[in-house]
Amino acid sequence: MFTAPEQPAPELTARERLGIRIEIVVVLAVTFGLQGVSAALSLINSALSPEGVSGRTVALNASRSDHSFIDLLYQLVGVARLAGWAALGLYLLWRSGIGPRVIGFAVPRTRADLPPAVALAALIGVPGLGLYLIAHALGFSVTIVPSAIDDHWWRLPVLILSACANSVAEEVLVVGYLLTRLRALGWSPNSSLLASALLRGSYHLYQGVGGGLGNVVMGLIFGRYWQRTNKLWPLVIAHAVIDAVAYLGYVALRGRVDWLP
């Protein structure tokens, strides 16, 4: 990894450093940290099962009720939960004097943010699909079902909302929040980048080893982009595009192509 430009961290007292460490632990405990532990246990459980990892199927978006309206409410609660996680990270940074603009999350600018977002989506999305298909063929990945929501009238808009909620929560917390906090603690750019990428990979381990490694690579690229540009919106947009294409593409192609597991 090449070295990102150093950004001097403000001098903190021992109490302030302890406070940031405790804050990071608490935030990760209620968001992606414990999700990473759960995903690792899911991978181990799949590996120990008679059918193995490749014999397991994981639905990323699934129906929660036989009643359409109740199912819709369940889906919206999931979206709101992810939005709340992002809001928590933004609020804690704001309380310490670091507003959204400081981490590159001010009002998005279409001309400035869209081109790099599209480029990042293509850079991650296309090889990511290939990696998944190869890993699945080799038995290192579960069968991923991007959408198992019943065919309700609201399915497509909810899938788009879910893609947006995932992208905002992950990029705000795993990139904007975590890298900012680790920088304040004096971590080097490379060390904090690696920690962020490993966290991203950990909570995708339920997809198998391929999914975990693929998301580590995504974390390295996204995190370094933010460290170099201090722009978070291109990452949020790119992530939302990747997820939305996966969700909607699966709905459109399911049963129509033979290469899709």
GUDREN-681931 format. One line per 8 residues: number of its first residue (from 1); for each residue y, z, x of N, C-alpha, C. Coordinates in Angstrom, 3 decimals, decimal comma. Atoms other than C-alpha are relative to their C-alpha. Layout:
N
NUM) Y Z X Y Z X Y Z X  ...
This chain:
261
1) -1,203 0,000 0,844 0,000 0,000 0,000 1,245 0,000 0,873  -1,218 0,008 -0,784 3,416 -0,843 1,263 0,868 1,168 -0,410  -0,815 -1,189 0,227 6,048 1,838 1,441 1,207 -0,316 -0,856  -1,162 0,156 0,863 8,570 2,129 -1,347 1,209 0,667 0,642  -1,185 -0,626 -0,570 12,162 2,979 -0,487 0,094 1,458 -0,402  -0,104 -1,426 0,269 12,663 6,694 -0,217 1,220 0,299 -0,853  -1,102 -0,495 0,804 14,788 8,406 -2,859 0,044 1,505 0,191  -0,023 -1,423 -0,317 15,895 11,861 -1,735 -0,062 0,863 -1,248
9) 0,116 -0,924 1,113 14,845 14,657 -4,071 0,979 1,155 0,191  -0,918 -1,126 -0,133 17,310 17,449 -4,824 -0,737 1,242 0,483  0,602 -1,206 -0,523 16,650 20,734 -3,086 -0,263 0,973 -1,139  0,383 -0,903 1,082 14,767 23,079 -5,407 -0,327 1,368 0,551  0,415 -1,343 -0,375 14,255 26,804 -5,301 -1,505 0,124 -0,225  1,438 -0,222 0,169 10,733 28,196 -5,146 -0,341 0,172 -1,481  0,241 -0,199 1,434 11,020 29,218 -8,811 0,053 -1,332 -0,744  -0,109 1,304 0,651 12,134 25,729 -9,843 -1,219 -0,873 0,296
17) 1,184 0,784 -0,362 9,247 24,115 -7,959 -1,216 0,490 -0,775  1,103 -0,556 0,775 6,789 26,476 -9,621 0,114 -0,415 -1,459  -0,210 0,390 1,387 8,342 25,696 -12,993 -0,412 -1,446 -0,265  0,377 1,413 0,163 7,874 21,945 -12,481 -1,509 -0,158 0,062  1,465 0,094 -0,096 4,257 22,409 -11,400 -0,655 0,470 -1,294  0,561 -0,514 1,258 3,518 24,517 -14,475 0,253 -0,988 -1,132  -0,343 0,968 1,045 5,308 21,987 -16,677 -0,935 -1,204 0,038  0,893 1,157 -0,134 3,225 19,102 -15,306 -1,391 0,343 -0,521
25) 1,335 -0,407 0,447 -0,013 21,018 -15,894 -0,056 0,107 -1,515  -0,020 -0,159 1,459 0,977 21,886 -19,461 0,082 -1,355 -0,690  -0,145 1,323 0,611 2,093 18,339 -20,283 -1,302 -0,787 0,079  1,256 0,740 -0,136 -1,100 16,821 -18,901 -1,127 0,639 -0,809  1,039 -0,681 0,770 -3,207 19,459 -20,637 0,031 -0,408 -1,468  -0,092 0,359 1,424 -1,907 18,420 -24,050 0,056 -1,506 -0,213  -0,073 1,449 0,163 -1,783 14,684 -23,320 -1,146 -0,667 0,754  0,992 0,857 -0,632 -3,611 12,422 -20,877 -0,913 0,702 1,001
33) 0,833 -0,686 -0,970 -5,000 15,000 -18,459 -1,363 0,368 -0,569  1,273 -0,361 0,625 -7,646 16,447 -20,761 -0,698 -1,216 -0,578  0,637 1,248 0,423 -8,213 12,968 -22,137 -0,807 -0,599 1,146  0,732 0,494 -1,156 -9,245 12,022 -18,609 -1,311 0,740 0,191  1,226 -0,790 -0,109 -11,756 14,877 -18,481 -0,993 -0,418 -1,084  0,854 0,409 1,118 -13,109 13,905 -21,900 -0,600 -1,383 0,238  0,491 1,352 -0,270 -13,384 10,246 -20,849 -1,073 0,006 1,080  1,009 -0,103 -1,061 -15,287 11,204 -17,689 -1,312 0,539 -0,554
41) 1,209 -0,542 0,623 -17,724 13,285 -19,736 -0,673 -1,053 -0,875  0,553 1,069 0,832 -18,141 10,354 -22,119 -0,758 -1,010 0,855  0,675 0,935 -0,899 -19,021 8,079 -19,188 -1,319 0,585 0,499  1,226 -0,644 -0,470 -21,557 10,578 -17,831 -1,040 0,038 -1,117  0,910 -0,045 1,142 -23,054 10,987 -21,294 -0,623 -1,373 -0,268  0,507 1,357 0,201 -23,361 7,208 -21,633 -1,020 -0,364 1,076  0,905 0,332 -1,102 -24,991 6,900 -18,210 -1,339 0,708 -0,145  1,228 -0,770 0,143 -27,563 9,584 -19,078 -0,772 -0,349 -1,270
49) 0,665 0,358 1,245 -28,396 8,114 -22,477 -1,092 -1,035 0,266  1,097 0,957 -0,212 -31,608 6,028 -22,851 0,470 -1,446 0,123  -0,462 1,388 -0,021 -29,642 2,825 -23,486 0,947 -0,290 1,161  -0,893 0,204 -1,130 -27,335 3,372 -20,487 1,421 -0,336 -0,433  -1,411 0,276 0,283 -23,637 2,569 -20,216 0,162 -1,281 -0,808  -0,174 1,298 0,665 -23,994 -1,066 -21,285 -0,530 -0,005 -1,428  0,535 -0,051 1,352 -25,877 -0,009 -24,413 0,885 0,730 -0,984  -0,921 -0,742 0,856 -22,979 2,045 -25,764 1,120 -0,905 -0,509
57) -1,123 0,727 0,591 -20,248 0,731 -28,045 1,125 0,983 -0,302  -1,163 -0,851 0,225 -16,740 2,217 -28,175 1,041 -0,779 -0,783  -1,055 0,623 0,810 -14,209 1,370 -30,885 1,342 0,638 0,354  -1,323 -0,514 -0,360 -10,571 1,693 -29,770 0,824 0,356 -1,228  -0,683 -0,267 1,265 -9,239 1,559 -33,316 -1,048 -0,087 -1,101  1,064 -0,035 1,002 -11,619 2,621 -36,076 0,513 0,595 -1,305  -0,338 -0,576 1,296 -11,389 3,402 -39,762 -0,416 1,463 -0,025  0,274 -1,428 0,075 -11,278 7,122 -40,537 -0,333 0,450 -1,411
65) 0,271 -0,367 1,389 -11,750 7,054 -44,296 -0,398 -1,233 -0,785  0,375 1,098 0,889 -13,323 4,927 -47,017 1,130 -0,362 -0,957  -1,139 0,245 0,879 -10,056 5,186 -48,948 1,132 -0,644 0,807  -0,975 0,780 -0,770 -7,511 2,609 -47,801 1,262 0,799 0,326  -1,260 -0,706 -0,233 -4,431 4,803 -48,238 -0,188 1,165 0,965  0,265 -1,118 -0,910 -5,986 7,829 -46,515 -0,237 -0,520 1,409  0,239 0,602 -1,313 -7,188 5,599 -43,689 1,323 -0,404 0,648  -1,321 0,378 -0,514 -3,651 4,226 -43,307 0,738 1,221 0,538
73) -0,685 -1,215 -0,447 -2,280 7,763 -43,069 -0,606 0,518 1,305  0,641 -0,401 -1,255 -4,859 8,627 -40,393 0,520 -0,839 1,173  -0,472 0,894 -1,068 -3,791 5,587 -38,353 1,439 0,311 0,383  -1,407 -0,290 -0,277 -0,102 6,444 -38,700 0,164 1,351 0,692  -0,035 -1,286 -0,698 -0,771 10,039 -37,638 -0,328 -0,196 1,481  0,325 0,293 -1,398 -2,393 8,673 -34,477 1,166 -0,627 0,740  -1,185 0,614 -0,593 0,650 6,522 -33,800 1,078 1,050 0,244  -1,022 -1,042 -0,134 2,966 9,491 -34,410 -0,340 0,971 1,124
81) 0,412 -0,907 -1,080 0,920 11,658 -32,027 0,376 -0,582 1,362  -0,346 0,639 -1,267 1,371 9,165 -29,195 1,512 -0,043 0,207  -1,466 -0,001 -0,096 5,074 8,842 -29,969 0,506 1,392 0,357  -0,388 -1,378 -0,315 5,317 12,637 -29,846 -0,248 0,342 1,451  0,260 -0,231 -1,425 3,721 12,691 -26,399 1,111 -0,591 0,851  -1,092 0,639 -0,745 6,322 10,238 -25,134 1,286 0,800 -0,151  -1,221 -0,772 0,263 9,096 12,252 -26,778 -0,004 1,304 0,793  0,099 -1,238 -0,773 7,833 15,409 -25,053 0,429 -0,232 1,444
89) -0,384 0,298 -1,374 8,125 13,823 -21,619 1,482 -0,292 0,136  -1,424 0,329 -0,041 11,559 12,402 -22,365 0,866 1,241 -0,196  -0,777 -1,219 0,282 12,778 15,728 -23,752 0,031 0,927 1,214  0,045 -0,896 -1,154 11,615 17,738 -20,751 0,849 -0,531 1,154  -0,869 0,576 -1,023 13,307 15,313 -18,379 1,464 0,181 -0,373  -1,385 -0,135 0,474 16,482 15,391 -20,489 0,495 1,424 0,179  -0,386 -1,400 -0,156 16,488 19,210 -20,430 0,370 0,323 1,439  -0,300 -0,252 -1,410 16,588 19,035 -16,638 1,087 -0,938 0,526
97) -1,113 0,852 -0,399 19,458 16,538 -16,623 -0,366 -1,430 0,330  0,454 1,361 -0,289 17,419 13,341 -16,343 -0,190 -0,729 -1,326  0,053 0,705 1,272 18,176 11,142 -19,324 -0,827 -1,266 0,079  0,803 1,231 0,013 16,265 8,017 -20,402 0,554 -1,098 0,896  -0,596 1,045 -0,833 18,734 5,773 -18,571 -0,380 0,172 1,468  0,309 -0,273 -1,404 17,898 7,467 -15,259 -1,375 -0,525 0,378  1,352 0,487 -0,293 14,228 6,470 -15,539 -0,183 -1,448 -0,482  0,082 1,398 0,393 15,060 2,953 -16,752 -0,472 -0,232 -1,412
105) 0,468 0,106 1,378 14,375 3,588 -20,434 1,168 0,042 -0,979  -1,134 0,117 0,903 17,804 2,939 -21,901 -0,265 -1,142 -0,969  0,174 1,098 0,954 18,392 0,200 -24,492 -0,557 -1,221 0,721  0,604 1,153 -0,696 16,129 -2,757 -23,583 0,926 -1,211 -0,029  -0,781 1,234 -0,094 17,770 -5,998 -22,462 -0,978 -1,164 0,072  0,995 1,063 0,138 15,846 -9,054 -23,548 -0,038 -0,911 1,212  -0,036 0,960 -1,108 16,992 -11,406 -20,796 -0,485 0,610 1,304  0,377 -0,636 -1,258 16,409 -8,885 -18,031 -1,422 0,557 -0,025
113) 1,278 -0,699 0,080 13,269 -7,169 -19,300 -1,172 -0,884 -0,409  1,109 0,795 0,530 11,248 -9,885 -21,028 -0,734 -0,831 1,054  0,735 0,811 -0,998 10,476 -12,257 -18,094 -0,946 0,815 0,872  0,964 -0,767 -0,798 9,017 -9,550 -15,813 -1,116 0,602 -0,849  1,027 -0,543 0,888 7,175 -8,085 -18,815 -1,103 -1,024 -0,251  0,980 1,067 0,230 5,490 -11,401 -19,560 -0,823 -0,241 1,254  0,710 0,216 -1,266 4,619 -11,861 -15,889 -0,999 1,127 0,265  0,894 -1,132 -0,211 3,131 -8,369 -15,654 -1,169 -0,034 -0,976
121) 1,070 0,089 0,999 1,165 -8,863 -18,876 -1,039 -1,032 0,415  0,933 1,039 -0,448 -0,348 -12,074 -17,509 -0,755 0,447 1,242  0,609 -0,451 -1,247 -1,009 -10,515 -14,093 -1,106 1,013 -0,245  0,978 -1,045 0,290 -2,902 -7,586 -15,619 -1,005 -0,449 -1,055  0,844 0,308 1,142 -4,271 -9,000 -18,864 -1,112 -0,993 0,277  1,002 1,049 -0,226 -6,057 -12,157 -17,718 -1,102 0,467 0,955  1,073 -0,516 -0,867 -7,896 -10,648 -14,700 -0,729 1,184 -0,638  0,629 -1,145 0,645 -8,523 -7,516 -16,784 -1,104 -0,417 -0,946
129) 1,034 0,509 0,895 -10,440 -9,512 -19,381 -1,203 -0,493 0,802  1,089 0,483 -0,848 -12,464 -11,204 -16,643 -0,797 1,145 0,604  0,675 -1,163 -0,582 -13,226 -7,844 -14,993 -0,884 0,681 -1,031  0,793 -0,628 1,057 -14,410 -6,422 -18,314 -1,268 -0,796 -0,281  1,167 0,826 0,297 -16,722 -9,367 -19,003 -1,035 0,070 1,121  0,922 -0,103 -1,137 -18,198 -9,190 -15,486 -0,668 1,377 0,032  0,548 -1,358 -0,022 -18,592 -5,391 -15,607 -1,004 0,201 -1,132  0,917 -0,131 1,133 -20,227 -5,631 -19,031 -1,309 -0,731 0,293
137) 1,207 0,771 -0,329 -22,636 -8,316 -17,824 -0,858 0,720 1,036  0,726 -0,719 -1,043 -23,564 -6,127 -14,828 -0,477 1,378 -0,455  0,423 -1,288 0,536 -24,087 -3,080 -17,036 0,865 1,170 0,397  -0,898 -1,067 -0,416 -21,101 -1,105 -15,738 1,040 0,343 -1,063  -1,005 -0,218 1,032 -19,102 -1,196 -18,961 -0,660 0,130 -1,357  0,440 -0,076 1,388 -19,638 -0,128 -22,524 0,489 -1,247 -0,729  -0,523 1,083 0,835 -19,142 -2,675 -25,268 1,239 0,514 -0,727  -1,262 -0,452 0,571 -15,513 -2,317 -26,278 0,314 -0,798 -1,254
145) -0,412 0,623 1,258 -14,537 -3,039 -29,871 1,472 0,360 -0,218  -1,423 -0,332 0,111 -10,712 -3,237 -29,870 0,434 0,403 -1,407  -0,352 -0,373 1,372 -10,572 -3,021 -33,667 -1,247 0,059 -0,866  1,075 -0,173 0,969 -13,143 -1,586 -36,054 0,583 0,496 -1,319  -0,654 -0,379 1,252 -10,616 -0,962 -38,820 -0,432 -0,974 -1,091  0,401 0,848 1,120 -11,739 -2,249 -42,193 1,109 -0,998 -0,333  -0,932 1,101 0,276 -10,073 -5,392 -43,504 0,980 0,368 -1,113  -1,052 -0,387 0,940 -7,140 -3,702 -45,261 1,219 -0,898 0,192
153) -1,206 0,829 -0,087 -3,838 -5,440 -45,933 0,908 0,456 1,139  -0,887 -0,562 -1,019 -2,150 -3,148 -43,401 -0,610 -0,031 1,402  0,701 -0,082 -1,283 -4,653 -3,668 -40,543 0,816 -0,591 1,149  -0,696 0,649 -1,117 -2,639 -6,117 -38,419 1,278 0,731 0,402  -1,186 -0,742 -0,441 0,712 -4,272 -38,529 -0,331 1,342 0,633  0,381 -1,279 -0,600 -1,052 -0,986 -37,767 -0,534 -0,208 1,417  0,480 0,288 -1,356 -2,801 -2,554 -34,763 1,165 -0,253 0,947  -1,189 0,228 -0,831 0,579 -3,721 -33,470 0,713 1,313 0,277
161) -0,615 -1,323 -0,197 2,028 -0,238 -34,017 -0,792 0,821 1,007  0,846 -0,736 -0,930 -0,933 1,250 -32,173 0,200 -0,487 1,428  -0,241 0,556 -1,330 -0,385 -1,114 -29,237 1,328 0,495 0,561  -1,320 -0,459 -0,446 3,285 -0,137 -29,063 -0,012 1,492 0,325  0,054 -1,442 -0,233 2,531 3,585 -29,349 -0,745 0,314 1,290  0,743 -0,194 -1,251 -0,065 3,406 -26,574 0,873 -0,302 1,208  -0,795 0,420 -1,152 2,314 1,561 -24,280 1,137 0,972 0,280  -1,118 -0,928 -0,204 5,269 3,894 -24,839 -0,498 1,324 0,556
169) 0,511 -1,297 -0,459 3,190 7,064 -24,421 -0,458 -0,073 1,452  0,540 0,076 -1,353 1,422 5,896 -21,276 1,078 -0,263 1,041  -0,986 0,355 -1,027 4,346 4,321 -19,472 1,068 1,079 0,157  -0,987 -1,074 -0,110 6,794 7,105 -20,295 -0,584 1,191 0,744  0,570 -1,204 -0,602 4,431 9,931 -19,324 -0,598 -0,248 1,381  0,758 0,202 -1,231 2,237 8,444 -16,594 0,854 -0,620 1,098  -0,883 0,605 -1,003 4,995 6,463 -14,880 1,341 0,728 0,047  -1,352 -0,553 -0,034 8,492 7,609 -15,845 0,043 1,508 0,220
177) -0,035 -1,458 -0,104 7,807 11,313 -16,316 -0,697 0,499 1,266  0,778 -0,572 -1,090 5,057 12,007 -13,785 0,552 -0,366 1,376  -0,523 0,396 -1,305 6,480 9,982 -10,902 1,343 0,669 0,293  -1,277 -0,691 -0,190 9,904 11,534 -11,449 -0,218 1,443 0,403  0,274 -1,412 -0,315 8,490 15,051 -11,411 -0,624 0,157 1,388  0,626 -0,109 -1,326 6,314 14,452 -8,341 1,004 -0,293 1,101  -1,056 0,278 -0,985 9,293 12,962 -6,511 0,874 1,230 0,199  -0,815 -1,208 -0,106 11,270 16,114 -7,295 -0,705 1,071 0,828
185) 0,769 -0,971 -0,776 8,461 18,162 -5,742 -0,152 -0,408 1,460  0,057 0,443 -1,384 8,768 16,128 -2,542 -1,192 -0,856 0,351  1,129 0,891 -0,285 5,692 13,948 -2,911 0,530 -1,334 0,517  -0,381 1,325 -0,499 5,845 10,673 -1,009 -0,224 -1,033 -1,108  0,208 1,043 1,010 6,102 7,453 -3,063 -1,451 -0,439 -0,121  1,391 0,447 0,049 2,568 6,427 -2,102 -0,926 1,049 -0,604  0,847 -1,068 0,532 1,016 9,800 -2,895 0,183 0,152 -1,504  -0,252 -0,133 1,434 2,694 10,068 -6,290 -0,517 -1,215 -0,753
193) 0,511 1,218 0,628 1,798 6,448 -7,060 -1,512 0,079 -0,177  1,454 -0,106 0,074 -1,864 7,091 -6,281 -0,415 1,014 -1,060  0,319 -1,012 1,013 -1,894 10,237 -8,434 0,180 -0,563 -1,402  -0,259 0,607 1,298 -0,362 8,343 -11,347 -1,072 -1,017 -0,366  1,003 1,030 0,259 -2,826 5,457 -11,010 -1,366 0,612 -0,285  1,286 -0,654 0,239 -5,839 7,771 -10,788 -0,029 0,676 -1,365  -0,079 -0,578 1,339 -4,671 9,603 -13,902 -0,223 -1,076 -1,049  0,157 1,100 0,963 -4,390 6,281 -15,754 -1,459 -0,464 -0,047
201) 1,394 0,417 -0,024 -7,853 5,295 -14,618 -0,930 1,020 -0,632  0,901 -1,058 0,472 -9,369 8,658 -15,552 -0,175 -0,024 -1,514  0,158 -0,067 1,460 -8,614 8,543 -19,263 -0,458 -1,330 -0,604  0,644 1,232 0,463 -10,033 5,014 -19,483 -1,464 -0,071 0,436  1,382 0,015 -0,473 -13,410 5,997 -17,991 -1,009 -0,116 -1,139  0,914 0,165 1,127 -14,924 6,046 -21,474 -0,408 -1,468 -0,157  0,324 1,423 0,049 -14,878 2,240 -21,098 -1,026 -0,391 1,062  0,899 0,298 -1,092 -17,113 2,462 -18,033 0,746 -0,046 1,321
209) -0,598 0,029 -1,338 -16,524 2,213 -14,290 0,990 -1,156 0,122  -0,899 1,153 -0,072 -14,981 -1,251 -14,661 1,339 0,275 -0,661  -1,247 -0,330 0,694 -12,444 -0,022 -17,198 0,841 0,989 0,775  -0,744 -0,966 -0,792 -11,518 2,917 -15,007 0,656 -0,629 1,209  -0,559 0,647 -1,195 -11,062 0,827 -11,850 1,097 -0,993 -0,366  -1,015 0,961 0,430 -9,169 -1,868 -13,720 1,311 0,675 -0,327  -1,228 -0,713 0,353 -6,699 0,690 -15,021 0,630 0,699 1,196  -0,591 -0,502 -1,250 -6,284 2,222 -11,564 0,853 -1,093 0,642
217) -0,762 1,125 -0,552 -5,201 -1,215 -10,337 1,276 -0,233 -0,811  -1,171 0,153 0,855 -2,889 -1,556 -13,329 1,030 1,088 0,304  -0,905 -1,099 -0,311 -1,436 1,858 -12,514 0,718 -0,182 1,318  -0,638 0,244 -1,296 -0,775 0,903 -8,900 1,090 -1,052 -0,111  -0,975 1,086 0,139 1,006 -2,310 -9,896 1,189 0,449 -0,848  -1,079 -0,436 0,883 2,999 -0,793 -12,759 0,847 1,084 0,670  -0,746 -1,078 -0,640 3,913 2,326 -10,818 0,873 -0,486 1,127  -0,801 0,518 -1,100 5,060 0,392 -7,779 1,179 -0,814 -0,519
225) -1,115 0,755 0,587 7,127 -1,929 -9,961 1,117 0,957 -0,398  -1,037 -0,959 0,413 8,925 1,088 -11,407 0,690 0,625 1,206  -0,607 -0,584 -1,192 9,436 2,647 -7,993 0,975 -0,964 0,673  -0,854 0,994 -0,639 10,967 -0,591 -6,731 1,222 -0,359 -0,838  -1,072 0,503 0,865 13,112 -1,458 -9,764 0,663 1,068 -0,857  -0,452 -1,043 0,917 13,547 1,780 -11,733 0,199 -0,542 -1,422  -0,049 0,570 1,345 12,948 -0,285 -14,893 -1,317 0,294 -0,709  1,203 -0,383 0,725 10,519 1,122 -17,448 -0,319 -0,949 -1,157
233) 0,229 0,855 1,169 10,995 -1,300 -20,349 -0,942 -1,166 0,277  0,971 1,083 -0,248 9,175 -4,226 -18,694 -1,444 0,483 -0,027  1,352 -0,550 0,031 6,140 -1,967 -18,284 -0,434 0,282 -1,436  0,315 -0,311 1,400 6,290 -0,802 -21,906 -0,302 -1,284 -0,769  0,192 1,265 0,715 6,630 -4,363 -23,213 -1,292 -0,673 0,445  1,210 0,646 -0,520 3,891 -5,726 -20,933 -1,255 0,691 -0,519  1,159 -0,762 0,480 1,474 -2,956 -21,913 -0,223 -0,250 -1,490  0,127 0,254 1,439 2,196 -3,477 -25,613 -0,556 -1,394 -0,256
241) 0,499 1,372 0,160 1,587 -7,221 -25,259 -1,487 -0,065 0,322  1,414 0,005 -0,389 -1,730 -6,657 -23,449 -0,868 0,594 -1,105  0,793 -0,660 1,036 -2,982 -4,237 -26,101 0,008 -0,790 -1,305  -0,090 0,748 1,253 -1,709 -6,278 -29,046 -0,850 -1,261 0,044  0,827 1,211 -0,139 -3,353 -9,455 -27,736 -1,477 0,365 -0,072  1,403 -0,426 0,043 -6,617 -7,543 -27,220 -0,421 0,347 -1,424  0,351 -0,421 1,358 -6,556 -6,017 -30,714 -0,047 -1,189 -0,959  -0,083 1,107 0,954 -5,429 -9,077 -32,657 -0,940 -1,130 0,394
249) 0,908 1,043 -0,450 -7,424 -11,468 -30,491 -1,438 0,299 -0,388  1,365 -0,361 0,392 -10,603 -9,526 -31,189 -0,226 -0,259 -1,485  0,117 0,232 1,441 -9,963 -9,655 -34,931 -0,150 -1,495 -0,282  0,031 1,441 0,243 -9,382 -13,412 -34,730 -1,264 -0,657 0,525  1,118 0,677 -0,663 -12,313 -14,250 -32,425 -1,367 0,601 -0,318  1,277 -0,659 0,264 -14,986 -11,802 -33,580 -0,917 -0,885 -0,847  0,970 0,814 0,715 -18,046 -13,768 -34,633 0,214 -1,496 0,121  -0,307 1,424 -0,132 -16,448 -17,093 -33,682 -0,262 -0,544 1,396
257) 0,294 0,425 -1,372 -17,146 -17,175 -29,936 -1,198 0,790 0,499  1,213 -0,672 -0,461 -20,337 -16,308 -28,078 0,182 0,763 1,305  -0,214 -0,688 -1,265 -18,765 -14,991 -24,859 0,577 1,408 -0,177  -0,586 -1,307 0,263 -17,206 -11,941 -26,538 -1,105 0,972 -0,383  1,072 -0,963 0,307 -19,587 -8,933 -26,423 0,186 0,634 -1,376
